[in-house]
Amino acid sequence: MNKKLTLITYLLVGLGLTACGSDSEVTSITEPEPEVGVIYGPFTTGTVQERVFAYYDIDTLSVLELTEEQAATNSDWDIAFKGTSVYLNNNDSDDSKEAVSLYFTDNNSDFFDNGSAVVNKFINATADSELDDFIAVSSANISENTEFSTDVTAGILEGFYNYNSTTHQVTAAVDHYFIAYSDTTVTKFRVSELTQSGYGMSSITINFVNQLSGATEFDALETELVLDATLECSNSDNIYIDFDVNNIVTSAEAWDIKIPCLDDTAADFTLALTEDATAIQDFTNSYAGVPESDIPYYGFKSDQYTVLAFKENPWYQYSLEGNHKLWSQYGVYLIKNTTGVYKLQFTSYYDTDGNSGNYSFRIEAL
Amino acid sequence: MQPFIKYSLSLSCLCLSLTSFAEILEQDDDNNLEHIVVSGTRTPKLLSNSPVSIQVIDQETIEILTQGTLTNALNFIPGLVVTRNVKGGYNIQMQGFDGDHVLVLINSQPLISPAGSAADLDQINANEIQQIEVLRGAASVMYGSSAMGGVINIITKDYDENQAKVSIQVGHYADAIDNAPLSYTTRVSASLSTDDWDYNLSLLHIDDAGFDYDSSTISQDASGMKKSFINLSTKTDSLNLFSNDSSNNKVNVEVKYQYLKEDKSRPTSIVPGQNTIITYLSEVEQNQLDFSLKTNNEQHGNQQNNWQLNTRYINHQETSGQSNSIRNTDINLAEINGQYVSSSNKLEIVSGGVIHYDSLDQIKPVTGSIEINDESRQNVDAFIQGNWINPNYQILAGLRSQHDSDFGFHSAARVSTMNNFGDKENRWQWRNGLGQGYRVPSLKERFYIFDHSNLGYMVIGSADLKPEESNSANTTLSYNTEVFKSSTLFNQAQLKFDVNAHYSKTKNFIETVHDAEKSAETQLDISVYQNVAQATIQGLDFSIDLSFNEWSGQINYSYLDARNEDDQRLTGRPYHQVKTNLTYHNYEHELDVLLYLVYQSDEAYDSSYTQVLNNHWFNANISINQNINDQLSWNFAVNNIFNEHKDVDANSLNAFDSRPVSSRYVTLGLKYQF
């Protein structure tokens, strides 16, 4: 052993003894403080050209590798992201599991002034500056009156009748109009009369006006179609209506809406759109016409559609400086799943390079 | 030399029709030599003898207005609206047509258009300019596609003496960025003339610091920019291509080369929720090579014949965009054009042809997404124009036919007349023009996939676009006289009065239109190029010019009404514009002072704005030049004296503010000539 190595050995032994001596002086061990306000992500939802779902399990704080088909029956994920849309698992396929729901605590409401975004507040807010808002939310924010929202699937043609829960009588909602877009024809219609027969309808009267191709308003002349549901349902499982020909048609023809039959004598209290058609509800009778070119702006929906709870309680503002970017309000949401309640604060829609569709957020169990 | 007062005789690059020139000189006052212009007929004409109304800015005025690029000089021209584009460059509007419909030429040949069909005025070196000629109204007959609103033809200098110059100018913006308070413009040029050949080398370097209204925000309002031009040229007017020794067979040969390098950088935003700063970057390298052959006049009795052949090649390479979305662009332009002029005392025939090629390739290197897949187009044009000349009137009629590789044949015609009234002391001139214009869709409009989907929007080209077409009419009445001839209060002065009315009807206008269907499908804001509509543009320009020996003043007012077929105003066009200038020249001290004011109001704006902060603005500018001796001169200028500019909160408020993105800019410069 040379002199240098000998010296190093002595030094190491000396240091080891010193360390042992220090240990003997420790009287208590403190638990490490849990890290507060950790930001998870960014979790990608693919590129704009090819958006994909990111299914997030808030119990394990991880993204689950699922196909859309698998996700439809999977109850492990709680929140899913795709582009700018955020979904809650409504566990449709598993009645034993409660749907994931949210409650918006409405903190940072000062980011809006009379409903208008205060641009500087959005732009100047950072994850650090809004950490205290996240920390401030606790289980005390949950009360018996806290109304959690879920993603809800609904039919666009719902609401054509009124139900009296006292008398259990059903009547036509004569002022509830629907505007359907099917086979390049825009049609405004309502149910003006119906006859209840048990749990179904024995007759139904539909009044409608079509909008001629290229026109911007509906025809003045309303067509009335009186259907004998008892008769029609004795021959078919559904009653198919084509507004272009003003009549009942067969399933093989270009029908626009259908009324499913309840049994051989009555039709169900349901209207349904054909697969490639869309519609809106016009319960205030506001629209005298819908130009075909403007249809994308009116929010037409397919027969069954989902109302996203996050869309009703948006977490971002878009293009505040005219530059097409999304800015978080840093609002805190309470997310309830079958295991508990969590608080969630979105911090960014971008990765560090500025690519969109990459979610970052804080999430903690309450 | 004082601008706008003492007319300069500027021999243009083209040969002069000697007969007509001699006639006009005879009629003219010996002391008042006029500009020669080429843009109206593609042949040299005295300004007063041009059958088409032309505005001219001469070299002396340009030198007072700018030491750098063309932008400042064009802002001075009445009726022109200079607009700043999204890349921080500058485009123009003329008679209600935007930069895509106004053709900017250098020596009657086109430039490439990095931002669509519009040339960037900030990429044109003002130091090489002999004069700027502005032709208002449809001019597709002589210049082809895009000349719907008019033509700005920049005539470059000829160097034929031994000289060298060096100059430096230092500038400061009122809203200067903290760490870059000063901007610099440096010029060096040298020319050498031998018996047969002339040579010139010119260097220009601009180091512009940019400006920022609010240093507390991430975004800056104007880019810091470094720009360099290198210009080389050589020419001879005595090359004998033929064995015959006759001077009539001597040929002018000219070769010009320009290299441009431009770098811009401007922080624009921060990634929301991240700490990354997004910066707009632009790196441009451009090479331009011109070659031309021209004959001297071939005289055959009263008949004169000459011809010319010009070629131009431009390659433009650009890396630009937001720092997280950079794109590489490669643009090429190649053109060969020729013309033959046959003239007598009463008739001048110009005939010629053009072969033109454009290509455009654009790709985003990070994602590999192709925005324009190396697309190209070609066109072959033939044109003929006759000019019937009479002492009291002229008639100019022309026809052009173009075959485009993608759009087939297209033609345009124009007829112009000029009538002279009155006498030498009270000269009236009435010019009228009826013309057609057209513009074939650019490669960008047809093939572009502008993918800013990471920011939520895209702009997509449409391959099936149709060419735009226009019919337009112009009428201009001019009056020239001498005033105060017998006044004891004032010296004799020259009074000039012009009134111009114009009307254009266009169809198949190409604009970007929001595509609701594609937007809904992709959840993006998708816009596509479409032939959308007809437009009607009409207006009135009024100008009065009073010139004394040392003082000169000019007031111009332009009214414009531009509407689409739904009677909605076309955005970006002001109803009213007033440009006025006052110049003073002190012969004893060789001092030039130029004050010019610009006022614009009632600009049409997009309905998406939620409020209007300002829709009228006033801009004042002053420039002073003085020759201390034969070698040394100094200059001082203040642009935007009252620091009128767009409100700093306009973008965040989604508010319309018509004022330009500008900042008071004070410059001081020195020039030394060897």
Interface residues (C-beta under 8 A of the other chain):
Chain A: T47 V48 Q49 R51 G83 T84 V119 N120 I123 T126 A127 S293 D294 I295 P296 Y297 Y318 S319 L320 E321 G322 N323 H324 K325 L326 W327 S328 F346 T347 S348 Y349 Y350 D351 T352 D353 G354 N355 S356 S360
Chain B: T268 S269 V271 P272 G273 Q274 N275 T276 I278 Q322 N324 S325 T367 H452 S453 N454 L455 G456 Y457 A516 E517 S519 A520 T522 Q523 L524 D525 N651 S652 L653 N654
